[in-house]
Amino acid sequence: MSTELSKKIIELRALGHSYNEIVSMLGCSKGTVSYYIGTDQQNKTKTRCRLYNKNNALLKKIHRFYSNHKNGQTQNSIDRTIKQILYTKIRKFGDGKFMFTTDELLNKIGDNPKCYLTGRAIDLSDSKSYHLDHIIPKSKGGQNTLDNCGIACRIANLSKSEMTYDEYISLCKEVITQHEIAHTGNAPVSRL
């Protein structure tokens, strides 16, 4: 509350005005008048608030959970941040052009995005952890379209490089085979 308002309330009360007269003169509530001139009202209010918070601790936590999502950001600001990140990634994917919108991409990857190469969960707010990949590389005729766009964790996309999906899977099988031969002396039983 304003210290100027509290001074006016105290002055008017000292002049003998009633609570109702002070309310009509200052345009404040009766509770505000009572808070400043009532007997020990400020301490009563503090005690009542402490008791309410103690008895409703779970409500306070629930409110905090919904209103202070991720480092004090609200869900709306998180969504805006993710859209800004995706906007930049789409522009880079399309060589400076926008071939599809962030909403179209979000619709494609769903609520729980996963790397299309590894199946790892992707945190859209961590822009350095994932890439938008040309499923068919541009060097092999792939286009900057939504159908040719896959979301991939950074390490998988870097290892895929200019390979097609099938070439990449074939390489991964060779790596597994070589690993098992090197460590066991036997060729692996095909699991893939």
Rosetta silent file (secondary structure, phi, psi, omega in degrees, C-alpha in Angstrom):
SEQUENCE: MSTELSKKIIELRALGHSYNEIVSMLGCSKGTVSYYIGTDQQNKTKTRCRLYNKNNALLKKIHRFYSNHKNGQTQNSIDRTIKQILYTKIRKFGDGKFMFTTDELLNKIGDNPKCYLTGRAIDLSDSKSYHLDHIIPKSKGGQNTLDNCGIACRIANLSKSEMTYDEYISLCKEVITQHEIAHTGNAPVSRL
SCORE:     score description
SCORE:     0.000 S_00000001
   1 L     0.000  154.844 -179.579    0.000    0.000    0.000 S_00000001
   2 L   -71.156  134.360  177.097    1.009    3.581   -0.576 S_00000001
   3 H   -67.897  -29.541  177.884    2.607    5.365    2.369 S_00000001
   4 H   -65.425  -42.272  178.587    0.833    8.546    1.227 S_00000001
   5 H   -64.217  -43.300 -179.279   -2.540    6.795    1.464 S_00000001
   6 H   -62.735  -38.556  178.196   -1.744    5.428    4.917 S_00000001
   7 H   -63.011  -42.632  179.908   -0.794    8.939    6.137 S_00000001
   8 H   -64.229  -41.715  179.653   -4.082   10.384    4.848 S_00000001
   9 H   -61.531  -47.165 -178.989   -6.095    7.609    6.504 S_00000001
  10 H   -63.387  -41.412  178.847   -4.347    8.147    9.839 S_00000001
  11 H   -62.674  -45.884 -178.858   -4.800   11.961    9.619 S_00000001
  12 H   -64.996  -36.974  179.175   -8.531   11.685    8.820 S_00000001
  13 H   -68.192  -38.659  178.403   -9.064    9.239   11.667 S_00000001
  14 H   -63.800  -28.447  176.981   -7.181   11.577   14.063 S_00000001
  15 L   -79.946   -1.330  174.658   -9.619   14.328   12.994 S_00000001
  16 L    95.798   10.834  179.178  -12.474   12.094   14.196 S_00000001
  17 L   -75.906  146.124  178.705  -13.819   10.770   10.874 S_00000001
  18 L   -79.270  167.822  177.739  -15.490    7.367   10.829 S_00000001
  19 H   -55.762  -46.495 -178.182  -14.323    4.436    8.674 S_00000001
  20 H   -62.607  -38.904  178.176  -17.220    5.035    6.247 S_00000001
  21 H   -65.560  -41.659  179.368  -16.405    8.746    5.923 S_00000001
  22 H   -63.420  -42.098  179.096  -12.722    7.954    5.213 S_00000001
  23 H   -59.758  -46.401 -178.499  -13.760    5.379    2.595 S_00000001
  24 H   -70.300  -32.816  179.733  -15.970    7.896    0.797 S_00000001
  25 H   -72.887  -39.504 -174.172  -13.352   10.692    0.986 S_00000001
  26 H  -100.395  -14.049 -179.528  -10.394    8.602   -0.267 S_00000001
  27 L    69.919   27.188  176.976  -12.211    6.086   -2.441 S_00000001
  28 L  -106.717  177.746 -178.615  -10.486    3.126   -0.824 S_00000001
  29 L   -85.349  162.187  177.736  -11.980    0.023    0.765 S_00000001
  30 H   -65.852  -33.375  177.582  -13.030   -0.334    4.391 S_00000001
  31 H   -62.887  -37.549  178.428  -10.470   -3.151    4.712 S_00000001
  32 H   -65.547  -43.684  178.225   -7.694   -0.751    3.704 S_00000001
  33 H   -61.584  -46.222 -179.414   -8.812    1.769    6.340 S_00000001
  34 H   -62.082  -38.595 -178.751   -9.003   -0.982    8.946 S_00000001
  35 H   -59.024  -40.460 -175.811   -5.557   -2.283    7.977 S_00000001
  36 H   -87.490  -25.231 -176.546   -3.926    1.071    8.765 S_00000001
  37 H  -123.091   -4.539  177.566   -5.861    2.174   11.835 S_00000001
  38 L   -70.624  154.706 -179.104   -7.336   -0.998   13.315 S_00000001
  39 L   -67.475  113.823  177.093   -5.877   -2.318   16.549 S_00000001
  40 L    54.822   28.630 -175.551   -2.931   -4.573   15.625 S_00000001
  41 H   -65.118  -36.663 -179.083   -4.589   -5.202   12.231 S_00000001
  42 H   -63.337  -41.632  178.264   -1.307   -5.517   10.328 S_00000001
  43 H   -68.312  -38.003  177.295   -0.107   -8.339   12.590 S_00000001
  44 H   -61.901  -41.344  179.733   -3.506  -10.054   12.381 S_00000001
  45 H   -64.155  -45.223  178.602   -3.306   -9.926    8.553 S_00000001
  46 H   -61.227  -43.410  179.500    0.231  -11.371    8.535 S_00000001
  47 H   -63.472  -43.612  179.844   -0.803  -14.165   10.913 S_00000001
  48 H   -62.218  -41.113  179.270   -3.889  -14.961    8.820 S_00000001
  49 H   -65.889  -42.666  178.334   -1.746  -15.125    5.634 S_00000001
  50 H   -61.469  -44.136 -179.952    0.828  -17.405    7.285 S_00000001
  51 H   -63.844  -42.189  178.023   -1.921  -19.717    8.531 S_00000001
  52 H   -61.545  -46.328 -179.899   -3.578  -19.801    5.107 S_00000001
  53 H   -64.090  -37.585  178.702   -0.277  -20.620    3.411 S_00000001
  54 H   -66.643  -43.647 -177.856    0.481  -23.339    5.966 S_00000001
  55 H   -76.067  -18.840 -177.495   -2.957  -24.940    5.590 S_00000001
  56 L  -122.864   39.871 -177.004   -2.919  -24.641    1.791 S_00000001
  57 H   -59.332  -39.589 -179.140    0.697  -25.529    1.024 S_00000001
  58 H   -65.709  -40.305  177.681   -0.311  -27.899   -1.782 S_00000001
  59 H   -61.212  -39.507  179.445   -2.434  -25.213   -3.480 S_00000001
  60 H   -63.871  -42.634  178.918    0.523  -22.856   -3.374 S_00000001
  61 H   -65.559  -41.066  178.762    2.781  -25.496   -4.988 S_00000001
  62 H   -62.472  -45.392  178.884    0.206  -26.260   -7.668 S_00000001
  63 H   -60.324  -45.337  179.625   -0.142  -22.562   -8.475 S_00000001
  64 H   -61.842  -40.224 -179.792    3.644  -22.175   -8.623 S_00000001
  65 H   -60.311  -46.111 -176.777    3.946  -25.228  -10.894 S_00000001
  66 H   -77.674  -31.286 -175.875    1.477  -23.885  -13.433 S_00000001
  67 H   -93.150  -22.404 -178.515    2.501  -20.237  -13.349 S_00000001
  68 L  -120.921   66.400 -179.338    6.283  -20.593  -13.088 S_00000001
  69 E   -78.175  127.068  172.199    7.130  -23.256  -15.617 S_00000001
  70 L    52.411   92.579  176.567   10.865  -23.758  -16.294 S_00000001
  71 L    57.577   38.920  176.123   13.015  -21.039  -14.715 S_00000001
  72 L    81.457    2.924  178.733   10.112  -18.685  -14.045 S_00000001
  73 E   -86.286  144.144  173.429    8.798  -18.755  -17.597 S_00000001
  74 L   -80.655  162.805 -179.982    5.126  -19.231  -18.239 S_00000001
  75 H   -59.685  -36.193  178.894    4.039  -21.918  -20.680 S_00000001
  76 H   -63.640  -39.863  179.951    3.158  -19.228  -23.231 S_00000001
  77 H   -71.590  -32.191  175.326    6.664  -17.756  -23.134 S_00000001
  78 H   -64.931  -45.474  179.121    8.178  -21.248  -23.471 S_00000001
  79 H   -60.611  -40.503  178.166    5.968  -21.913  -26.495 S_00000001
  80 H   -64.222  -41.238  179.366    7.040  -18.576  -28.026 S_00000001
  81 H   -62.974  -45.415  178.879   10.708  -19.419  -27.435 S_00000001
  82 H   -61.600  -42.897  179.142   10.329  -22.836  -29.080 S_00000001
  83 H   -63.712  -36.587  177.399    8.565  -21.270  -32.062 S_00000001
  84 H   -65.846  -41.191  177.991   11.396  -18.738  -32.425 S_00000001
  85 H   -62.326  -48.231 -178.750   13.980  -21.548  -32.347 S_00000001
  86 H   -64.936  -36.984  177.771   12.046  -23.570  -34.927 S_00000001
  87 H   -56.493  -47.330  179.531   11.542  -20.487  -37.102 S_00000001
  88 H   -64.472  -42.236 -179.383   15.333  -20.063  -37.287 S_00000001
  89 H   -66.883  -38.548  178.469   15.903  -23.768  -37.956 S_00000001
  90 H   -64.477  -42.188  179.184   13.271  -23.837  -40.733 S_00000001
  91 H   -62.171  -42.839  178.326   14.886  -20.822  -42.379 S_00000001
  92 H   -66.219  -42.063  179.457   18.310  -22.513  -42.247 S_00000001
  93 H   -59.178  -40.226 -176.856   16.819  -25.796  -43.519 S_00000001
  94 L   -91.837   19.671 -179.772   15.264  -23.981  -46.489 S_00000001
  95 L    54.537   43.216  177.653   18.416  -22.032  -47.412 S_00000001
  96 L    91.893   -6.172  179.270   16.880  -18.783  -46.209 S_00000001
  97 L  -109.669  156.285  179.376   13.381  -19.524  -47.517 S_00000001
  98 L  -106.451  101.465 -177.791   10.344  -20.675  -45.586 S_00000001
  99 L   -87.887  -16.055  177.390    8.916  -23.744  -47.284 S_00000001
 100 L  -156.331  165.909 -175.153    6.624  -24.552  -44.320 S_00000001
 101 L   -95.805  166.632  176.398    5.522  -22.939  -41.061 S_00000001
 102 H   -63.240  -37.499  179.175    6.470  -23.686  -37.460 S_00000001
 103 H   -64.749  -38.967  177.174    2.914  -24.894  -36.831 S_00000001
 104 H   -64.055  -41.308  178.218    3.164  -27.339  -39.744 S_00000001
 105 H   -65.956  -45.279  178.755    6.463  -28.656  -38.377 S_00000001
 106 H   -60.348  -38.178  177.389    5.075  -28.940  -34.844 S_00000001
 107 H   -63.451  -39.280 -179.161    2.091  -30.829  -36.234 S_00000001
 108 H   -68.594  -44.879 -174.005    4.438  -33.248  -38.027 S_00000001
 109 H   -84.597  -15.262  174.845    6.748  -33.967  -35.077 S_00000001
 110 L    80.020 -175.583 -175.590    3.956  -34.153  -32.476 S_00000001
 111 L   -76.101  -26.545 -179.453    3.830  -33.388  -28.760 S_00000001
 112 L  -123.805   75.642 -174.367    6.733  -35.682  -27.830 S_00000001
 113 L   -62.902  140.594  178.139    9.301  -35.243  -30.599 S_00000001
 114 E  -131.218  149.844  176.341   11.855  -37.985  -31.074 S_00000001
 115 L   -61.898  127.090 -178.099   14.914  -38.244  -33.280 S_00000001
 116 L   -71.301  -13.960  179.166   13.824  -40.065  -36.419 S_00000001
 117 L   -93.458  -40.739 -174.648   17.233  -41.810  -36.549 S_00000001
 118 L  -110.936  -21.835 -175.105   17.746  -42.913  -32.918 S_00000001
 119 L    84.708    2.012  178.355   14.360  -42.559  -31.230 S_00000001
 120 L   -67.458  144.615  176.540   15.855  -40.315  -28.529 S_00000001
 121 E   -67.851  144.776 -178.794   13.541  -37.736  -26.987 S_00000001
 122 L  -119.634  129.455  175.377   14.181  -34.187  -28.166 S_00000001
 123 L   -92.669  106.085 -175.974   13.817  -31.062  -26.032 S_00000001
 124 L   -61.961  -23.031 -179.049   12.686  -28.402  -28.506 S_00000001
 125 L   -79.936  -12.838  177.711   13.776  -25.610  -26.172 S_00000001
 126 L   -98.278   85.525 -170.166   17.433  -26.830  -26.319 S_00000001
 127 H   -62.037  -25.579 -177.373   18.271  -25.579  -29.798 S_00000001
 128 H   -82.173   -8.994 -174.276   21.824  -26.956  -29.816 S_00000001
 129 H   -91.548   -6.993 -177.920   20.716  -30.540  -29.158 S_00000001
 130 E  -147.920  161.867  178.093   18.896  -31.186  -32.440 S_00000001
 131 E  -130.261  161.519  165.773   18.837  -30.383  -36.151 S_00000001
 132 E   -96.260  121.367 -173.429   16.312  -30.403  -38.944 S_00000001
 133 E  -108.520  142.416  170.094   17.682  -32.977  -41.371 S_00000001
 134 E   -78.209  110.005 -178.401   17.078  -33.503  -45.061 S_00000001
 135 L   -56.330  -49.413  169.248   15.962  -37.157  -45.025 S_00000001
 136 L   -98.867  113.313 -175.918   17.080  -37.383  -48.649 S_00000001
 137 L   -56.402  148.534  178.029   20.161  -35.110  -48.717 S_00000001
 138 H   -59.025  -32.774 -179.701   20.084  -32.121  -51.054 S_00000001
 139 H   -66.849  -14.441  179.401   23.258  -33.494  -52.672 S_00000001
 140 H  -116.604   23.759  174.720   21.196  -36.516  -53.728 S_00000001
 141 L    96.518    2.658  179.998   18.169  -34.608  -54.996 S_00000001
 142 L   -68.183  146.707 -177.669   16.348  -33.966  -51.718 S_00000001
 143 L  -103.711  167.005  177.802   14.113  -30.893  -51.507 S_00000001
 144 L   -88.198   50.847 -176.360   13.525  -28.323  -48.758 S_00000001
 145 L  -107.630  162.298  177.587   10.016  -29.650  -48.100 S_00000001
 146 H   -61.211  -38.369  179.015    8.195  -30.684  -44.962 S_00000001
 147 H   -63.618  -27.787 -178.623    7.982  -34.266  -46.277 S_00000001
 148 H   -98.263    9.998 -178.594   11.787  -34.365  -46.594 S_00000001
 149 E  -103.565  126.692  175.115   12.368  -32.820  -43.159 S_00000001
 150 E  -126.099  143.786  176.774   13.192  -35.005  -40.176 S_00000001
 151 E   -91.489  130.656 -175.272   14.054  -33.906  -36.668 S_00000001
 152 E  -137.970  143.678  174.796   17.260  -35.558  -35.474 S_00000001
 153 E   -64.215  151.128 -171.083   19.453  -35.339  -32.413 S_00000001
 154 H   -54.256  -49.914 -174.612   22.631  -33.455  -33.202 S_00000001
 155 H   -64.655  -39.124  179.212   25.086  -36.363  -32.981 S_00000001
 156 H   -67.222  -41.774 -179.901   22.983  -38.655  -35.179 S_00000001
 157 H   -65.944  -39.844  178.140   22.522  -35.980  -37.831 S_00000001
 158 H   -64.516  -38.957 -179.888   26.248  -35.184  -37.861 S_00000001
 159 H   -73.071  -29.836  177.841   27.114  -38.870  -38.261 S_00000001
 160 H   -69.021  -37.823  177.711   24.529  -39.310  -41.048 S_00000001
 161 L    50.627 -122.369 -175.503   26.070  -36.398  -42.947 S_00000001
 162 L   -95.945   15.680 -179.214   25.302  -36.673  -46.695 S_00000001
 163 L   -84.967  154.623  169.390   24.010  -40.263  -46.559 S_00000001
 164 L   -76.048  169.481  178.626   20.478  -41.377  -47.300 S_00000001
 165 H   -58.321  -46.866 -178.705   18.601  -43.087  -44.495 S_00000001
 166 H   -63.525  -41.015  177.603   19.278  -46.542  -46.009 S_00000001
 167 H   -63.156  -39.718 -179.567   22.997  -45.809  -46.468 S_00000001
 168 H   -66.115  -45.074  179.105   23.197  -44.639  -42.856 S_00000001
 169 H   -61.997  -41.448  178.263   21.458  -47.758  -41.495 S_00000001
 170 H   -60.533  -43.866  177.756   23.794  -49.933  -43.581 S_00000001
 171 H   -61.785  -43.822  179.705   26.808  -48.120  -42.126 S_00000001
 172 H   -60.310  -39.892  177.291   25.448  -48.556  -38.576 S_00000001
 173 H   -63.139  -41.345  178.036   25.081  -52.320  -39.195 S_00000001
 174 H   -62.597  -41.320  179.353   28.700  -52.482  -40.385 S_00000001
 175 H   -62.146  -45.095  179.789   29.861  -50.666  -37.238 S_00000001
 176 H   -62.979  -44.783  179.713   27.948  -53.113  -34.999 S_00000001
 177 H   -60.339  -48.698 -179.428   29.315  -56.113  -36.899 S_00000001
 178 H   -61.619  -40.521  179.942   32.880  -54.828  -36.693 S_00000001
 179 H   -61.200  -46.481 -177.414   32.480  -54.054  -32.981 S_00000001
 180 H   -69.391  -37.374  176.860   31.255  -57.556  -32.167 S_00000001
 181 H   -63.782  -44.390 -178.084   33.965  -59.240  -34.274 S_00000001
 182 H   -64.560  -33.102 -174.629   36.639  -57.115  -32.600 S_00000001
 183 H   -99.539  -20.666 -178.875   35.417  -57.886  -29.073 S_00000001
 184 H  -120.188  -18.318 -176.168   34.181  -61.469  -29.359 S_00000001
 185 L    82.814   -3.460 -179.044   35.943  -62.864  -32.403 S_00000001
 186 L  -119.612  148.179  173.430   32.574  -63.933  -33.831 S_00000001
 187 L   -71.182  142.167 -178.150   30.266  -62.327  -36.331 S_00000001
 188 L   -72.116  155.327  171.158   27.026  -61.237  -34.633 S_00000001
 189 L   -77.777  132.826 -175.426   23.719  -62.941  -35.109 S_00000001
 190 L   -60.088  123.166  176.999   21.614  -60.575  -37.176 S_00000001
 191 L  -115.346  -12.789 -174.031   19.314  -58.559  -34.924 S_00000001
 192 L   -96.400    0.000    0.000   18.510  -55.703  -37.213 S_00000001
